[in-house]
C-alpha cells in the first residue's frame, strides 16, 4: 500500500462527506502491485478504458480494444497492453510519449467486476507497457449487467469532426445513457479512470450541449475522482452506444456542487457534478461487440 494512501484532494472530500474512517479502512486494499487474480481478470477482458492528458493538457477517457488476452500482466509491477487506440483518438500522442501518467479501468459488465490500475507508461515493440503504481478492485455498485451478443466489424468506423459542444444526436445519447466512464488527474498521483452508472436520464444536458450535470451517488467513500477534481478541475467523459459500438468522448472542466437545496432535487444524490464542455470527439464502431442489457443495478436511484 502507498505510504500516504490519499492525497490532499481526496482527504478534503472525505472530510466534507464525513467518511475519513471508512475510507481509511477501504484504502488498505489499494496495492502497488498486480495480484494473480488481477492478472487472470485482465486476460479475459476484450477492452479497457484509459485516462490521461492529451494535447493542450486536456483530460480524456478513451477505449482501448484488443480482444481477450491483449492486456497481459508480465509480472506484479508491469502490464502490457497489446493494442492501439482508434485513429484520431485524443490520447494517441500521449500513449506514444514515455512517462505519460495513465489510469486504466477494466470492467466486466456481466459479472459486475471492475479493476482500477494507475501508473506510467512507455511504448515498446509489443505495445504499451504500464508500470503499476496503484491497483485495486471496486464494488459492483451501479454496474448494469450486460453480455456481448455479437461482434462488431473490427475495421475502424467513421470519425466525426471534433466539436466544442454536443450535437443533437450526441445529446440524445448522453440523456439515454445508463453508464459512462470518467477520467481525472492529480499533478503528483497522475491519472485515474472510473465508472458511473444510474438510470437513463441521470446525466443531464443543458446550455445548448455545452453543460452536463450528473448526480454523485454513494460509492466506495474514498473519492478518488472527486478528490482529483478538487485539485484539478479538468475531466474527461466517455459514453458508449452498447448497440452500435459508437464512442463519444467529452473533455472539459468540472465543478462539484455541494449546495443542499440543489442536491436535494436529485434522488439518491450526495453531491452534483457540472461539466463545462470544451471539446467532443466521436468515433463509430469503437466497441468490440454489441451488448445486451440483462439487468440494471437494482438500487439505481430514480430519475425524476
C-alpha positions in Angstrom: 0.0 0.0 0.0 1.2 3.5 -0.7 2.9 5.3 2.2 0.3 8.0 2.0 -2.8 6.4 0.6 -4.8 9.5 -0.1 -3.8 12.9 -1.5 -5.0 16.3 -0.2 -8.0 16.5 -2.5 -9.3 13.0 -1.5 -8.8 13.9 2.1 -10.7 17.2 1.7 -13.7 15.5 0.1 -13.6 12.7 2.7 -13.8 15.4 5.5 -16.7 17.1 3.8 -18.5 13.8 3.4 -17.6 12.6 6.9 -16.0 9.4 5.5 -12.4 9.6 6.8 -12.7 6.5 8.9 -14.4 4.2 6.4 -12.1 5.5 3.6 -9.0 4.6 5.7 -10.3 1.0 6.1 -11.2 0.6 2.5 -7.9 2.2 1.4 -6.0 -0.7 2.9 -6.9 -2.7 -0.1 -5.1 -0.4 -2.5 -1.9 -2.2 -3.6 1.2 -1.2 -5.5 1.3 -4.4 -7.5 -0.9 -6.8 -9.5 -2.1 -9.9 -7.8 -2.7 -13.3 -9.6 -6.4 -12.6 -9.5 -5.9 -9.2 -11.2 -3.8 -10.9 -13.9 -6.4 -13.5 -14.6 -9.2 -11.0 -14.7 -7.3 -8.7 -17.1 -6.6 -11.6 -19.6 -10.3 -12.1 -20.0 -11.2 -8.5 -20.9 -11.7 -7.5 -24.6 -11.4 -3.8 -23.8 -10.3 -1.4 -21.1 -10.9 2.3 -20.5 -7.9 4.7 -20.4 -7.5 8.1 -18.7 -4.7 10.6 -19.4 -3.9 14.1 -20.5 -3.8 14.7 -24.2 -2.8 17.7 -26.3 -3.4 21.2 -24.8 -3.4 19.5 -21.4 -7.0 18.3 -21.8 -8.1 15.2 -20.0 -9.8 12.4 -21.9 -11.2 8.9 -21.3 -10.6 6.5 -24.3 -11.4 3.0 -25.2 -8.6 0.6 -25.9 -9.7 -2.6 -27.7 -7.7 -5.6 -28.4 -9.6 -8.8 -27.8 -9.3 -11.2 -24.9 -5.6 -11.6 -23.9 -4.4 -8.3 -25.1 -4.0 -7.0 -21.5 -1.3 -9.2 -20.0 0.5 -8.9 -16.7 4.2 -9.5 -17.3 4.9 -9.6 -13.5 3.3 -7.9 -10.5 4.5 -4.4 -11.4 4.1 -4.4 -15.2 1.1 -4.7 -17.5 1.4 -5.0 -21.3 -1.4 -3.6 -23.5 -1.0 -5.1 -27.0 -3.3 -2.6 -28.8 -3.6 0.9 -30.1 -6.4 3.5 -29.8 -8.5 4.4 -32.8 -7.4 6.9 -35.5 -7.5 10.5 -34.3 -8.2 9.5 -30.7 -7.3 12.4 -28.4 -4.9 10.3 -26.5 -2.9 9.0 -29.5 0.1 11.2 -28.9 0.1 10.7 -25.1 0.2 7.0 -25.5 3.4 7.3 -27.6 5.0 9.6 -25.0 7.3 7.9 -22.4 6.3 8.7 -18.9 2.7 9.6 -19.6 0.7 9.0 -16.4 -2.2 6.6 -17.2 -5.3 5.5 -15.4 -6.9 2.2 -16.5 -10.3 0.7 -15.8 -11.0 -2.9 -16.7 -14.7 -3.7 -16.3 -16.7 -6.9 -16.9 -20.4 -5.9 -17.1 -21.7 -9.5 -17.0 -20.2 -10.1 -13.5 -20.2 -6.5 -12.3 -16.5 -6.7 -11.6 -14.0 -3.8 -12.1 -10.4 -3.2 -11.5 -8.5 0.1 -11.5 -4.8 0.4 -12.2 -2.8 3.7 -12.2 0.8 4.2 -13.3 3.1 5.4 -16.0 3.7 4.1 -19.5 6.3 3.7 -22.3 5.8 2.3 -25.8 7.6 -0.9 -26.7 7.7 -3.1 -29.8 4.9 -5.2 -28.3 2.6 -2.5 -27.1 2.0 -0.1 -24.2 3.9 -1.1 -21.1 2.3 0.2 -17.9 4.3 0.3 -14.7 1.9 -0.1 -11.8 1.6 2.5 -9.0 -1.9 1.6 -7.7 -4.1 -1.4 -8.3 -7.5 -2.1 -6.6 -10.9 -3.5 -7.2 -14.2 -1.7 -6.8 -17.6 -2.8 -5.6 -20.3 -3.7 -8.2 -22.5 -0.7 -7.4 -24.3 0.9 -10.4 -22.9 -1.5 -13.0 -25.6 -2.5 -15.4 -25.3 -6.2 -16.2 -24.6 -6.7 -19.9 -23.4 -9.6 -22.1 -21.9 -9.4 -25.6 -24.2 -10.8 -28.2 -22.3 -10.3 -31.4 -19.1 -8.9 -32.8 -18.9 -5.5 -34.4 -16.9 -5.3 -37.6 -13.3 -4.6 -36.4 -12.4 -2.1 -39.0 -12.4 1.3 -37.5 -15.5 3.4 -38.3 -16.2 6.9 -39.2 -14.6 9.7 -37.0 -16.7 12.8 -36.9 -15.0 16.3 -36.8 -14.4 17.4 -33.3 -16.9 19.9 -31.8 -16.9 22.3 -28.8 -20.5 21.2 -27.8 -22.7 18.2 -28.1 -24.8 17.9 -31.2 -28.5 16.9 -31.1 -27.8 13.2 -31.7 -24.9 13.2 -29.2 -27.0 14.9 -26.5 -29.7 12.3 -27.0 -27.1 9.5 -26.5 -26.0 11.1 -23.2 -29.5 11.6 -21.9 -30.3 7.9 -22.7 -27.1 6.6 -21.1 -27.1 4.4 -18.0 -23.3 4.2 -17.9 -20.3 6.4 -18.6 -16.6 6.5 -17.7 -14.8 9.4 -16.2 -11.1 10.4 -16.3 -9.4 12.7 -13.8 -5.9 13.7 -12.9 -3.7 14.8 -10.0 -0.4 16.7 -10.5 1.6 14.2 -8.5 -0.5 11.0 -8.4 -1.3 11.0 -12.1 -4.4 9.9 -14.0 -7.4 7.8 -12.9 -10.3 6.1 -14.8 -13.5 5.3 -13.1 -17.2 4.3 -13.8 -20.5 5.9 -13.2 -23.9 4.4 -13.6 -27.6 5.1 -13.0 -31.0 5.0 -14.7 -31.3 6.5 -18.2 -31.6 10.2 -17.7 -29.3 10.5 -14.8 -27.0 12.7 -16.9 -28.5 16.0 -18.0 -27.5 18.1 -20.9 -28.1 21.9 -20.9 -26.6 25.1 -22.3 -27.1 24.0 -26.0 -24.9 21.0 -25.4 -22.2 22.8 -23.5 -23.0 21.7 -19.9 -23.5 18.2 -18.5 -24.7 17.5 -15.0 -24.8 14.2 -13.1 -25.5 13.2 -9.5 -22.8 11.7 -7.4 -24.3 8.7 -5.6 -22.9 6.8 -2.6 -19.8 4.9 -3.6 -16.7 3.5 -2.1 -16.2 6.5 0.1 -12.5 7.0 -1.0 -13.4 9.7 -3.6 -10.5 9.3 -6.0 -12.4 11.0 -8.8 -13.9 13.9 -6.8 -10.6 14.3 -4.9 -8.8 14.7 -8.2 -11.4 17.2 -9.4 -11.0 19.2 -6.2 -7.3 19.8 -7.0 -7.6 19.8 -10.8 -10.9 20.5 -12.5 -10.0 19.0 -15.9 -12.2 16.0 -16.7 -12.9 13.5 -19.5 -16.1 11.6 -20.0 -16.7 8.6 -22.3 -20.2 7.4 -23.4 -20.7 4.2 -25.4 -23.5 3.1 -27.5 -23.7 -0.5 -26.5 -25.7 -1.4 -29.6 -23.8 0.3 -32.4 -20.3 0.4 -30.8 -20.1 4.2 -31.1 -17.9 6.0 -28.6 -18.5 9.6 -27.6 -15.6 11.4 -25.7 -16.1 14.7 -23.9 -13.5 16.9 -22.2 -14.0 20.0 -20.1 -13.9 21.3 -16.6 -15.9 20.1 -13.6 -17.4 21.8 -10.7 -18.6 19.9 -7.6 -21.9 21.1 -6.3 -22.4 20.7 -2.5 -25.4 23.1 -2.1 -28.1 21.1 -0.3 -31.0 22.8 -2.0 -29.7 21.8 -5.4 -28.6 18.3 -4.4 -32.0 17.5 -2.7 -33.7 17.7 -6.1 -31.9 14.6 -7.2 -32.9 11.2 -5.6 -30.0 9.4 -4.1 -27.5 12.2 -4.8 -24.9 13.2 -2.2 -23.4 15.8 -4.5 -23.7 17.0 -8.1 -21.0 17.5 -10.7 -21.4 20.0 -13.5 -19.1 19.7 -16.6 -18.5 22.6 -18.9 -17.7 21.1 -22.3 -14.6 22.2 -24.2 -14.3 19.6 -26.9 -16.2 16.5 -28.2 -14.8 13.5 -30.2 -16.9 10.8 -31.7 -15.9 7.5 -33.4 -18.2 4.9 -34.8 -17.6 1.1 -34.2 -15.1 1.7 -31.4 -16.5 -1.1 -29.1 -15.6 -4.7 -30.0 -19.1 -6.1 -29.6 -22.8 -5.4 -29.3 -24.0 -5.8 -25.8 -27.4 -6.8 -24.5 -28.7 -5.3 -21.2 -29.6 -8.2 -18.9 -30.3 -6.4 -15.6 -29.8 -2.9 -14.4 -28.3 -2.4 -11.0 -31.3 -2.9 -8.8 -30.5 0.0 -6.5 -30.2 2.7 -9.2 -31.9 5.8 -7.7 -35.0 7.0 -9.6 -34.7 9.9 -12.1 -37.4 12.5 -11.7 
